[in-house]
Amino acid sequence: MKRELANVIQGRETSDGAGVKIKRSIGQHQHTRLDPFLMLDEFGSQSADDYIAGFPSHPHRGFETVTYMLEGHMLHEDHMGNKGHLKNGDVQWMTAGKGIIHSEMPQQEEGVMRGFQLWINLPAAEKMKPAHYRDIPSAEIPVADLPQGGTIKVIANQATINHQIIEGPIQGLTTEAIYWDLHLPKDKSFTHSIPENHHSMIYVYEGSVAIGDQKSPLKKGNAGVLTIGDQLDITALEAETRFLVLSGKPLNESIAQYGPFVMNTNDEIEQAIRDYRAGVLTD
């Protein structure tokens, strides 16, 4: 059964960090989450004023953050001594777990900076595990040509293209998260199986697409939440259409969130705040 477009979440202009301009779709408020995904931000500008202040040191607990750079140069530093340079096409996959304090600061004073940050929830059993950080250079992320033209970049999980399994560098997550970046020429389609028990969405960042048998349109800057099914069928409506496919196994757990802390209960949130103020968030 093909997945159809169930709901459109229009990207909303806002700011985060020290004033970085972003477009937020998933995660504008608690009713626009898509379990296990908590938030999706797109950042992108040619004006340094929109990004130069960056994201100074700040804490996280209880979830994972995925930063995918399309263009630009960002430096990550955290309390564990990790330091990583994110450049064109690179990905940073960070599991906050019990706690991490980090910063993400631009390393350029002009030019385009563009990319995404995705927040993925952790199950209760993993929220207090040790923090983990991984930089994934673009060269380590497989890109495959599609039968009808265009490409797929497999960041997490896997895809089967031309009877060949393409495995991304991120595997074995409890959420079974799929993270694909697709480029399609106009009027060309992408079809692929998808786990029926997953929650799935499409985010268009160039051009527009038509989804499913109903050919429901989804425009640039919007997230499309999909119905349940086991098949994707997406057609590009414009030249050089580009979109993300995000899919994951829902956790079906309660969510309590206060800014950068995402736990299961309010008591756990209050404990996270106390730990941060006492300087023991990461201990």
C-alpha positions in Angstrom: 0.0 0.0 0.0 1.4 3.3 -1.0 1.9 6.1 1.5 -0.1 9.2 0.7 0.3 12.8 2.1 -1.6 13.0 5.4 -0.7 16.4 6.6 1.5 19.4 5.7 3.5 21.3 8.3 4.6 24.6 6.8 8.1 25.7 7.7 8.0 28.7 10.0 10.8 31.3 10.1 12.3 31.7 13.6 15.7 31.9 15.3 17.7 29.8 17.7 21.1 29.8 19.3 22.5 33.4 19.4 20.1 34.6 16.7 20.7 32.2 13.8 17.8 32.4 11.4 16.2 29.0 10.7 13.0 27.5 9.2 11.3 25.0 11.6 8.8 22.5 10.5 8.5 19.4 12.8 8.7 20.6 16.4 7.1 24.1 16.1 5.1 22.9 19.2 4.3 19.6 20.8 1.5 18.9 18.3 3.8 19.0 15.4 6.2 16.3 16.5 6.3 13.0 14.6 7.4 10.2 17.0 10.4 9.5 17.2 11.3 12.8 15.5 11.2 15.9 17.8 12.3 18.7 15.5 13.6 19.6 12.1 15.3 22.9 11.3 16.6 24.1 8.0 19.2 26.9 8.1 20.4 28.7 5.0 21.5 32.1 4.1 24.1 34.0 2.0 24.2 36.8 4.7 26.6 36.3 7.5 24.3 38.3 9.8 21.9 35.5 9.7 24.3 32.8 11.0 27.5 34.4 12.3 26.5 34.4 16.0 26.2 30.6 15.9 25.2 28.3 18.7 27.4 29.1 21.8 27.8 26.5 24.5 24.5 24.9 25.6 23.4 21.6 27.2 21.3 18.6 25.9 19.9 15.5 27.6 17.7 12.6 26.5 17.8 12.6 22.7 20.0 12.7 19.6 20.9 15.6 17.3 21.9 15.2 13.6 23.5 18.1 11.8 23.8 17.8 8.0 25.8 20.5 6.3 24.9 21.2 2.7 27.3 24.2 2.3 29.5 26.0 4.8 31.9 25.4 7.7 30.9 24.9 11.3 33.0 23.9 14.3 31.7 21.6 17.0 33.3 21.5 20.4 32.0 19.7 23.6 32.7 19.0 27.2 34.3 15.6 26.3 37.1 17.3 24.4 35.6 16.5 21.0 36.3 19.0 18.2 34.9 18.5 14.7 34.8 20.6 11.5 31.6 20.2 9.5 31.9 21.2 5.9 30.0 20.6 2.6 28.1 17.3 2.8 29.4 16.3 6.2 27.2 14.9 9.0 27.5 15.2 12.8 25.5 12.5 14.8 25.5 13.3 18.5 23.8 11.2 21.2 23.3 13.5 24.2 22.2 10.7 26.5 22.7 11.6 30.1 24.1 15.0 29.1 26.4 16.9 26.8 27.4 20.6 26.7 28.6 21.7 23.3 28.8 24.6 20.9 28.4 24.9 17.1 30.1 28.0 15.7 30.5 29.2 12.1 34.1 29.2 10.7 33.3 31.6 7.9 32.6 35.3 7.8 30.9 35.4 4.4 29.3 33.1 1.8 26.5 30.5 2.0 25.9 28.4 5.1 23.1 25.9 4.6 22.0 22.6 6.2 19.6 20.9 8.6 19.4 19.9 12.3 17.2 17.0 13.2 16.3 15.9 16.8 15.5 12.2 17.3 14.1 11.0 20.6 15.7 8.3 22.7 13.7 5.6 24.4 13.5 5.8 28.2 16.0 3.0 28.6 18.6 5.0 26.7 18.1 8.5 27.9 20.7 8.3 30.6 23.4 6.4 28.7 26.8 8.0 28.2 27.0 10.8 25.6 28.4 9.8 22.2 29.6 11.9 19.3 30.5 11.1 15.7 31.7 13.2 12.8 30.9 11.6 9.4 32.8 13.1 6.4 30.9 13.4 3.2 33.3 10.9 1.5 32.0 8.2 4.0 28.3 8.7 3.1 27.3 6.6 0.1 25.6 8.1 -2.9 23.9 6.0 -5.5 22.4 6.8 -9.0 18.7 6.1 -9.3 17.2 4.1 -12.2 15.1 7.0 -13.5 17.9 9.6 -12.9 19.0 11.6 -9.9 20.7 10.3 -6.8 20.1 9.1 -3.3 22.5 9.8 -0.3 22.0 7.3 2.5 23.0 8.8 5.8 21.2 6.4 8.1 19.8 2.8 7.7 19.9 1.5 4.1 18.2 1.6 0.7 18.0 -0.9 -2.1 18.9 0.6 -5.5 19.2 -1.5 -8.7 19.0 -4.6 -6.5 22.0 -3.5 -4.5 21.8 -2.7 -0.8 23.3 0.7 0.0 24.2 1.0 3.7 24.5 4.3 5.4 27.2 4.9 8.1 24.6 5.1 10.9 23.1 1.7 11.7 21.5 -0.2 14.7 19.4 2.6 16.2 16.5 1.6 18.4 14.3 4.0 16.4 15.5 2.3 13.1 15.8 5.8 11.8 16.0 6.3 8.0 17.7 9.5 6.7 17.9 9.8 2.9 18.7 12.9 0.8 17.3 12.6 -2.7 17.9 14.6 -5.9 15.4 14.1 -8.8 15.1 15.6 -12.3 11.7 17.0 -13.3 9.0 14.3 -13.8 11.2 11.5 -12.6 10.0 9.3 -9.7 11.4 7.5 -6.7 9.8 4.4 -5.4 11.0 2.3 -2.5 9.7 0.1 0.2 9.4 1.5 3.7 8.6 -0.3 7.0 4.9 -0.2 7.5 5.2 0.4 11.3 7.3 3.5 10.8 6.2 7.1 11.0 7.5 8.8 7.8 7.8 12.3 6.4 9.2 14.2 3.4 10.9 17.6 3.6 11.4 19.4 0.4 14.2 21.9 0.2 14.4 22.6 -3.5 11.6 22.4 -6.1 8.4 20.5 -5.3 7.1 16.9 -5.4 3.9 14.9 -5.9 3.3 12.1 -3.4 1.5 8.7 -3.8 -1.3 7.7 -6.1 -3.1 10.9 -5.3 -0.2 13.0 -6.6 -0.6 15.3 -3.6 1.8 18.3 -4.0 4.4 19.3 -1.4 6.3 22.6 -1.9 9.7 23.8 -0.9 10.2 24.6 2.8 7.4 22.3 4.0 7.3 18.9 5.8 4.8 16.3 4.5 3.7 13.7 7.1 2.7 10.5 5.3 0.0 7.9 5.9 0.8 4.4 7.0 1.9 2.1 4.2 4.8 0.0 2.9 5.7 1.9 -0.3 7.0 5.4 -1.1 6.2 6.9 -4.5 7.5 10.4 -5.0 7.7 12.4 -8.3 9.6 15.6 -8.9 7.5 18.5 -10.2 10.4 20.9 -10.9 13.9 20.7 -12.2 16.6 19.7 -9.6 14.1 18.8 -7.0 15.7 17.9 -3.6 14.1 16.4 -0.5 14.8 14.5 2.6 13.1 11.2 3.5 12.9 10.7 7.3 11.3 7.6 8.8 11.5 5.9 12.1 9.9 3.4 14.5 7.7 5.3 17.0 8.7 4.9 20.7 5.1 5.5 21.9 6.4 6.9 25.2 5.4 10.1 27.0 7.4 13.2 26.3 8.3 15.9 28.7 10.4 18.7 27.2 12.0 21.9 28.5 14.2 23.5 25.9 17.2 21.3 25.3 16.1 18.6 27.7 13.7 15.8 26.5 12.7 13.2 29.1 9.6 11.2 29.9 8.3 13.0 33.0 8.3 16.4 34.5 10.2 15.1 37.5 13.0 14.0 35.2 13.0 17.5 33.5 13.3 19.1 36.9 16.2 16.8 37.8 18.0 17.7 34.5 17.7 21.4 35.4 19.0 20.8 38.9 21.9 18.7 37.5 22.8 21.4 35.0 22.7 24.2 37.6 24.8 22.1 39.9 27.3 21.4 37.2 26.7 17.6 37.2 24.6 17.2 34.1 27.4 15.3 32.3 28.8 13.3 35.3 
